[in-house]
């Protein structure tokens, strides 16, 4: 699963390390479980 998310980051031109750090921090700080889709790699593309 993690490898798939990392490859998804690469396909979307998102730095996997930065994305994972940001995502895990948000989850640790209480990001709502019903909004977890907001944390997926393709949402990081601006």
N, C-alpha and C positions, 0 to 999 in steps of 0.2 A: 504494500500500500504506500509506504513512504517513498519507495523508488518511483512509483507512478506519479506521485505528487511532485517530486523533484523534476522528473522529465516533463511534466506539464508546465512547470515554471519555465524551463528552458524553451519550450515551444512558444511560450507567450512572452519571451524576452524579459522574464522576471528573475532576479537574482535569488536562487533557491535558499541560500543561507540567510539573507535578509528577510525573505518571506517567512521562512520557518521560525526565525527569531521573533518576528512581529506577531505571527499567528499564535505561537505558544505563550507569548506574553499576554496577549489579549485573552486567551482561554484561562490562564492563571489568574487574571484580574477579573474574572466573572463575566466574560462575554456570554450573552444569552444563548442557550442551547438551540432555541428555535430560530436563531439568526446565524447559525454556523455556515450556511451557504455564502454569506458575505466574506468569509475568510479564505475561500478557495482561490487558487493562484490566478485564474483568469479574471478575477475581479480586481486584481492589483494593477492591471493594465490601464494606464491613463489615456 
